[in-house]
Amino acid sequence: MGKRSSQRKNAAMLDSDDDNSSVSSTSTMRSDHMSVSGTEEVQLEKDTLLDEALDALYEKRGSTREKALSSIIEAFNNTLQHQFVEKKFATLLHQCLSSIKRGSSREIALASHAIGLLALTVGYGENSREILEESVAPISQALKSGFDDSKIASLLECLAVITFVGGNDPEETERTMQIMWQIVHPKLGSNVVATRPSAPIITAMVSAWSFLLTTMDGCSLDSKKWQQSISYFSTLLDKDDRSIRIAAGEALALILETGSLEKFSSEAKGSNDGSREEYIHLQGLKGKILNQVRNLSVEAGGKGSAKKDLTSQRNLFKDILEFLEYGYCPETSTKIGGESLKTSNWSQLIQLNFLKHFLGGGFVKHMQENEFLHDVFGFTPKRKYLSVAEHHISSTDKRMYKSPNSVVNKARTQKLNKQRMLSEGRNVGHYAVNVDDDEV
């Protein structure tokens, strides 16, 4: 079968100023030069407000700390705070960790989000390594204390982001994914009572887990863990909550894109140690997933309460069905200013959706100015957005981020090259779930 003649593209216009920005380069340069002094004054005022918010994190009153964290999040969403981070990185990190250890559910959720924004701001390097190393233990502990939906979701998203930015090897990423997995599959002891996680928590866990899976070579992971995860996600496709079904569908699409299920099927088929039953089980699981995806792609409603999500679900599972049957991944194009940010496989799409959700209203600003995200997506924004941002980057940051010979740049390039090789490898060939292995 051939590819659909008009493959769907998701085009999101995230910046409406582009059509009105066609002024002459001479005029723009003159305007930028005249606004430098004013920009410096505004930045100084913002730094003062951030300093005040940071000082407020020492206050005993929890509501005061919550208000301060909200201000910090807003500031990091609206502007890349390189100068502030250069001076106050350690203080901000440890005060946020203190809030996670002693704060209310709301304070923990805010502090987690602030740490994630801090990691995205510093990008690859020693600071992101420190964030990961210092944060895993307190976050893991906080995940075990109470099941407030907002708190747990924020902790999971923070854990995903800091591992995505600061993790250097697959073992670290797999450790984080295992911590996430235990939220829905806890290790029960004699004094532990199983608590059924809510739909928002399951959705957050699956989304965060999938986000980290995009950085992994799936074929290197343990086959039993893969089978457990595939079976679990298949059961989630039958849940009433639509957000769970969507998250599980994306996770399964990503797993199948890695080719892991095919690898394990081939291994089981060719094994002489009694793995024939395992092979039959995997073949049956493939067929079950195909039927579930086909049904969800044409669902008439009834399951799930939010009708606005029904179209999203249908579109997603139509894309998954086309991928399973013909091997074609959905292509998306998101407008950022005057440039298009494009994805062409499930790995890139899941990364984009996760970071758009995490950054919220700050997504466009970060995509315009955040060099870490530029490297992740291979995206180059128009120069008009870089001029002001570069004006704020300190000399230390310039040495760390811009020098091609810097340790940060070398590490960043090495890690991203590996991720891109994984993504490109996933696009070779296709997963034809309806074809027997003997015919592949």
C-alpha positions as CSV (number, residue, x, y, z in Angstrom):
1,M,0.0,0.0,0.0
2,G,1.2,3.5,-0.6
3,K,1.4,6.5,1.6
4,R,-1.7,8.6,2.0
5,S,-1.7,11.2,-0.8
6,S,-2.3,14.0,1.6
7,Q,-0.4,13.2,4.7
8,R,-1.6,15.2,7.7
9,K,0.6,18.0,8.9
10,N,0.0,19.8,12.2
11,A,0.8,23.4,11.6
12,A,0.7,25.6,14.7
13,M,1.1,29.3,14.2
14,L,2.8,30.3,17.5
15,D,3.9,33.8,16.6
16,S,1.8,36.2,14.7
17,D,4.3,39.0,14.5
18,D,6.1,37.5,11.4
19,D,3.9,39.1,8.8
20,N,4.5,42.6,10.3
21,S,8.2,42.2,10.7
22,S,9.4,43.0,7.2
23,V,11.3,46.2,8.0
24,S,14.7,47.0,6.4
25,S,17.8,45.6,8.0
26,T,19.3,49.1,8.4
27,S,16.2,50.3,10.3
28,T,16.3,47.2,12.5
29,M,20.0,47.6,13.4
30,R,19.4,51.3,14.3
31,S,16.5,50.4,16.5
32,D,18.4,47.6,18.2
33,H,21.3,49.9,18.9
34,M,19.0,52.6,20.4
35,S,17.2,50.1,22.6
36,V,20.3,48.6,24.2
37,S,20.4,51.0,27.2
38,G,16.7,50.6,27.8
39,T,17.0,46.8,27.6
40,E,19.7,46.9,30.2
41,E,17.6,48.9,32.6
42,V,14.7,46.5,32.2
43,Q,17.0,43.5,32.8
44,L,18.4,45.1,35.9
45,E,14.8,45.5,37.2
46,K,14.0,41.9,36.4
47,D,17.2,40.7,38.2
48,T,16.2,42.7,41.3
49,L,12.8,41.1,41.3
50,L,14.4,37.6,41.0
51,D,16.8,38.4,43.8
52,E,13.8,39.4,46.0
53,A,12.0,36.2,45.1
54,L,15.1,34.1,45.9
55,D,15.4,35.8,49.3
56,A,11.7,35.0,49.9
57,L,12.5,31.3,49.6
58,Y,14.1,31.6,53.1
59,E,10.9,32.8,54.7
60,K,9.1,30.5,57.2
61,R,5.6,31.1,55.8
62,G,4.8,28.6,53.1
63,S,2.5,30.9,51.2
64,T,5.3,33.4,50.8
65,R,7.6,30.7,49.4
66,E,4.9,29.6,47.0
67,K,4.4,33.1,45.7
68,A,8.2,33.5,45.3
69,L,8.4,30.3,43.3
70,S,5.6,31.4,41.1
71,S,7.5,34.6,40.3
72,I,10.7,32.6,39.6
73,I,8.8,30.3,37.2
74,E,7.3,33.2,35.4
75,A,10.7,34.9,35.0
76,F,12.4,31.8,33.7
77,N,9.5,31.2,31.3
78,N,9.6,34.7,29.9
79,T,13.3,35.3,29.6
80,L,16.4,33.1,29.6
81,Q,18.0,34.1,32.9
82,H,21.7,33.4,32.1
83,Q,23.2,36.2,34.1
84,F,21.1,35.4,37.2
85,V,21.9,31.7,36.9
86,E,25.6,32.5,36.6
87,K,25.5,34.3,40.0
88,K,22.8,32.4,41.9
89,F,22.7,28.9,40.4
90,A,23.6,26.9,43.5
91,T,21.5,29.0,45.8
92,L,18.4,28.7,43.7
93,L,18.8,24.9,43.2
94,H,19.3,24.2,46.9
95,Q,16.4,26.4,48.0
96,C,14.1,24.7,45.5
97,L,15.3,21.3,46.9
98,S,14.6,22.5,50.4
99,S,11.0,23.4,49.3
100,I,10.7,19.8,47.9
101,K,11.8,18.4,51.2
102,R,9.6,20.5,53.6
103,G,6.9,22.2,51.6
104,S,3.2,21.6,50.9
105,S,2.1,19.8,47.8
106,R,1.7,23.1,46.0
107,E,5.1,24.3,47.0
108,I,6.7,20.9,45.9
109,A,5.0,21.2,42.6
110,L,6.2,24.7,42.0
111,A,9.8,24.0,43.2
112,S,9.9,20.9,40.9
113,H,8.9,23.0,37.9
114,A,11.5,25.7,38.8
115,I,14.2,23.1,38.9
116,G,13.2,21.8,35.5
117,L,13.3,25.3,34.0
118,L,16.7,25.8,35.6
119,A,18.0,22.7,33.9
120,L,16.7,23.8,30.5
121,T,18.3,27.2,31.0
122,V,21.8,25.9,31.9
123,G,21.8,23.2,29.2
124,Y,24.5,20.5,29.0
125,G,27.4,20.8,31.4
126,E,28.5,20.6,35.0
127,N,25.5,22.6,36.3
128,S,23.0,20.2,34.7
129,R,25.0,17.3,36.1
130,E,24.8,18.8,39.6
131,I,21.1,19.3,39.2
132,L,20.5,15.7,38.4
133,E,22.9,14.3,41.1
134,E,21.5,16.6,43.8
135,S,17.8,16.2,42.9
136,V,17.2,12.5,42.3
137,A,17.1,11.5,46.0
138,P,14.8,14.2,47.3
139,I,12.5,13.8,44.3
140,S,12.3,10.1,44.8
141,Q,11.5,10.6,48.4
142,A,8.8,13.1,47.6
143,L,7.2,10.7,45.1
144,K,6.6,8.3,48.0
145,S,4.9,10.7,50.3
146,G,1.3,11.2,49.3
147,F,-0.4,11.0,46.0
148,D,-1.5,14.6,45.3
149,D,-2.0,14.6,41.5
150,S,-0.4,18.0,40.8
151,K,2.6,17.3,43.0
152,I,3.3,13.8,41.6
153,A,2.9,15.0,38.0
154,S,5.3,18.0,38.6
155,L,7.9,15.7,40.2
156,L,7.7,13.3,37.3
157,E,8.1,16.0,34.7
158,C,11.0,17.6,36.6
159,L,12.7,14.2,36.9
160,A,12.3,13.6,33.2
161,V,13.7,17.1,32.2
162,I,16.7,17.0,34.5
163,T,17.6,13.5,33.3
164,F,17.1,14.5,29.7
165,V,19.4,17.5,30.1
166,G,21.9,16.2,32.6
167,G,22.1,12.4,32.1
168,N,25.3,11.2,30.5
169,D,24.8,7.5,30.1
170,P,21.9,5.0,29.5
171,E,22.3,3.6,33.0
172,E,21.3,6.9,34.6
173,T,18.3,7.3,32.2
174,E,17.2,3.7,32.9
175,R,17.4,4.3,36.6
176,T,15.2,7.3,36.3
177,M,12.7,5.4,34.2
178,Q,12.6,2.7,36.8
179,I,11.8,5.3,39.5
180,M,8.9,6.4,37.4
181,W,7.7,2.9,36.7
182,Q,7.5,2.2,40.4
183,I,4.8,4.9,40.8
184,V,2.3,2.6,39.1
185,H,4.0,-0.7,39.9
186,P,5.4,-0.2,43.5
187,K,7.6,-2.7,45.2
188,L,5.3,-4.0,48.0
189,G,6.7,-5.0,51.4
190,S,5.0,-6.3,54.4
191,N,4.2,-2.9,55.7
192,V,3.3,-1.3,52.3
193,V,-0.3,-0.9,51.2
194,A,-0.9,-0.7,47.4
195,T,-2.4,2.6,46.3
196,R,-4.1,2.8,43.0
197,P,-2.7,5.8,41.1
198,S,-5.2,8.2,39.6
199,A,-5.6,8.8,35.8
200,P,-3.6,12.1,35.8
201,I,-0.7,10.4,37.6
202,I,-0.7,7.4,35.2
203,T,-0.8,9.8,32.2
204,A,2.1,11.9,33.7
205,M,4.2,8.8,34.3
206,V,3.7,7.3,30.9
207,S,4.4,10.7,29.2
208,A,7.6,11.3,31.2
209,W,8.8,7.7,30.7
210,S,8.2,8.0,27.0
211,F,10.1,11.3,26.8
212,L,13.2,9.6,28.3
213,L,12.8,6.6,26.1
214,T,13.4,8.9,23.1
215,T,17.0,9.1,24.2
216,M,17.5,5.4,24.6
217,D,18.6,2.6,22.3
218,G,15.6,0.3,22.9
219,C,17.3,-2.8,21.7
220,S,19.9,-2.6,24.5
221,L,17.2,-2.9,27.2
222,D,16.2,-6.1,29.0
223,S,13.6,-8.0,27.0
224,K,11.5,-9.0,30.0
225,K,11.1,-5.3,31.0
226,W,10.1,-4.5,27.4
227,Q,7.5,-7.1,27.4
228,Q,6.1,-5.9,30.7
229,S,5.9,-2.4,29.5
230,I,4.3,-3.3,26.2
231,S,1.7,-5.5,27.9
232,Y,1.0,-2.7,30.4
233,F,0.5,0.0,27.8
234,S,-1.7,-2.3,25.9
235,T,-4.0,-2.7,28.9
236,L,-4.0,1.1,29.2
237,L,-5.6,1.4,25.7
238,D,-8.7,-0.1,27.2
239,K,-9.0,2.4,30.0
240,D,-11.9,4.8,30.1
241,D,-9.7,7.9,30.5
242,R,-8.9,9.3,27.1
243,S,-5.6,11.0,28.3
244,I,-4.3,7.7,29.5
245,R,-5.1,6.1,26.1
246,I,-3.4,8.9,24.2
247,A,-0.2,8.7,26.3
248,A,-0.2,4.9,26.1
249,G,-0.7,5.0,22.3
250,E,2.3,7.4,21.9
251,A,4.4,5.1,24.1
252,L,3.6,2.0,22.1
253,A,4.3,3.9,18.8
254,L,7.7,4.9,20.1
255,I,8.5,1.3,21.4
256,L,7.5,-0.1,18.0
257,E,9.6,2.6,16.2
258,T,12.7,1.4,18.0
259,G,12.1,-2.1,16.5
260,S,12.4,-3.7,20.0
261,L,9.3,-5.9,19.7
262,E,10.5,-7.2,16.3
263,K,13.9,-7.9,17.8
264,F,12.5,-9.9,20.7
265,S,10.1,-11.8,18.4
266,S,13.0,-12.9,16.2
267,E,15.1,-13.9,19.2
268,A,12.2,-15.9,20.7
269,K,11.5,-17.6,17.3
270,G,15.1,-18.6,16.7
271,S,15.8,-19.8,20.3
272,N,16.2,-23.4,21.2
273,D,15.6,-23.0,24.9
274,G,11.8,-23.4,24.9
275,S,11.0,-19.8,23.9
276,R,8.3,-20.8,21.4
277,E,5.6,-19.9,23.9
278,E,7.2,-16.5,24.3
279,Y,7.2,-16.0,20.5
280,I,3.5,-17.0,20.2
281,H,2.7,-14.6,23.1
282,L,4.5,-11.7,21.3
283,Q,2.7,-12.4,18.0
284,G,-0.6,-12.4,19.8
285,L,0.3,-9.1,21.6
286,K,1.1,-7.5,18.2
287,G,-2.3,-8.5,16.8
288,K,-4.1,-7.3,19.9
289,I,-2.4,-3.9,19.8
290,L,-3.3,-3.5,16.1
291,N,-6.9,-4.2,16.8
292,Q,-7.0,-1.8,19.7
293,V,-5.4,1.0,17.6
294,R,-7.8,0.4,14.8
295,N,-10.8,0.6,17.1
296,L,-9.6,3.8,18.8
297,S,-8.9,5.4,15.4
298,V,-12.7,5.3,14.6
299,E,-14.1,5.5,18.1
300,A,-17.6,7.1,18.1
301,G,-17.4,8.5,21.6
302,G,-18.7,7.3,24.9
303,K,-15.3,6.6,26.5
304,G,-13.8,9.5,28.3
305,S,-15.7,12.7,29.2
306,A,-13.9,15.4,27.3
307,K,-15.3,15.5,23.7
308,K,-12.7,18.0,22.6
309,D,-10.1,15.3,23.1
310,L,-12.0,12.8,20.9
311,T,-10.7,14.3,17.7
312,S,-7.1,14.3,19.1
313,Q,-7.4,10.7,19.9
314,R,-8.8,9.7,16.5
315,N,-6.1,11.6,14.7
316,L,-3.3,10.1,16.9
317,F,-4.5,6.5,16.5
318,K,-5.0,7.0,12.7
319,D,-1.3,8.0,12.6
320,I,-0.3,5.1,14.7
321,L,-2.4,2.7,12.6
322,E,-0.8,4.0,9.4
323,F,2.6,3.6,11.0
324,L,1.8,0.0,12.1
325,E,0.4,-1.0,8.7
326,Y,2.7,0.9,6.3
327,G,5.6,2.3,8.3
328,Y,4.9,6.0,7.8
329,C,5.5,8.4,10.7
330,P,3.4,11.5,11.1
331,E,5.1,14.7,10.0
332,T,4.5,18.0,11.8
333,S,5.5,21.6,11.2
334,T,5.3,24.2,14.0
335,K,5.8,27.8,13.1
336,I,8.3,29.6,15.4
337,G,8.5,33.2,14.2
338,G,9.4,33.0,10.6
339,E,10.9,29.5,10.7
340,S,9.4,26.0,10.8
341,L,10.2,23.5,13.5
342,K,9.6,20.1,11.8
343,T,9.4,16.5,13.1
344,S,9.4,13.4,11.0
345,N,9.4,10.5,13.6
346,W,7.7,9.5,16.8
347,S,10.8,10.3,18.9
348,Q,11.0,13.9,17.8
349,L,7.2,14.4,18.1
350,I,7.1,13.1,21.7
351,Q,10.0,15.3,22.7
352,L,8.3,18.3,21.1
353,N,4.9,17.6,22.7
354,F,6.5,17.0,26.1
355,L,8.5,20.2,26.1
356,K,5.6,22.3,24.8
357,H,3.5,21.0,27.7
358,F,6.3,21.6,30.2
359,L,7.2,25.2,29.1
360,G,3.6,26.2,28.4
361,G,3.5,29.9,27.5
362,G,7.3,30.0,27.6
363,F,7.7,27.5,24.7
364,V,8.0,30.1,21.9
365,K,10.5,32.2,23.9
366,H,12.7,29.3,24.6
367,M,12.6,28.0,21.1
368,Q,13.7,31.4,19.9
369,E,16.5,31.9,22.3
370,N,17.5,28.6,24.1
371,E,20.5,27.1,22.4
372,F,20.0,23.8,24.2
373,L,16.6,23.4,22.5
374,H,18.1,24.6,19.2
375,D,20.5,21.7,19.4
376,V,17.9,19.1,20.5
377,F,15.7,19.9,17.5
378,G,18.3,21.0,15.0
379,F,16.4,24.3,14.8
380,T,17.8,27.7,13.8
381,P,15.6,30.7,14.5
382,K,15.7,34.0,12.7
383,R,18.6,36.3,13.7
384,K,16.2,39.0,15.0
385,Y,15.4,36.8,17.9
386,L,19.0,36.0,18.7
387,S,20.4,39.6,18.9
388,V,18.7,40.6,22.1
389,A,19.3,37.2,23.7
390,E,23.0,37.2,22.9
391,H,23.3,40.7,24.4
392,H,22.3,39.2,27.7
393,I,24.7,36.2,27.6
394,S,27.7,36.8,29.9
395,S,31.3,36.3,28.9
396,T,31.4,33.1,30.9
397,D,28.3,31.7,29.2
398,K,29.8,32.7,25.8
399,R,32.9,30.7,26.5
400,M,30.9,27.7,27.8
401,Y,28.2,27.6,25.1
402,K,29.6,29.2,22.0
403,S,33.2,28.0,21.8
404,P,33.3,24.9,19.6
405,N,36.2,23.6,21.7
406,S,34.5,24.0,25.1
407,V,33.8,20.9,27.2
408,V,30.1,21.7,27.2
409,N,29.9,22.1,23.4
410,K,31.8,18.9,22.8
411,A,29.6,16.9,25.3
412,R,26.5,18.4,23.8
413,T,27.5,17.6,20.3
414,Q,28.4,14.0,21.2
415,K,25.2,13.4,23.0
416,L,23.0,15.0,20.3
417,N,24.8,13.1,17.5
418,K,24.0,9.8,19.3
419,Q,20.3,10.8,19.7
420,R,20.0,11.8,16.1
421,M,21.6,8.5,15.0
422,L,19.0,6.7,17.0
423,S,16.2,8.7,15.5
424,E,17.4,8.2,12.0
425,G,17.9,4.5,12.6
426,R,14.3,4.3,13.6
427,N,13.2,5.6,10.3
428,V,14.9,2.9,8.3
429,G,12.4,0.3,7.1
430,H,9.0,0.0,8.7
431,Y,7.0,-2.0,11.2
432,A,4.4,-4.1,9.3
433,V,2.4,-5.5,12.2
434,N,0.0,-7.4,10.0
435,V,2.8,-9.3,8.2
436,D,4.0,-12.6,9.6
437,D,7.7,-12.8,10.6
438,D,8.3,-15.4,8.0
439,E,7.4,-12.9,5.3
440,V,9.4,-9.9,6.6
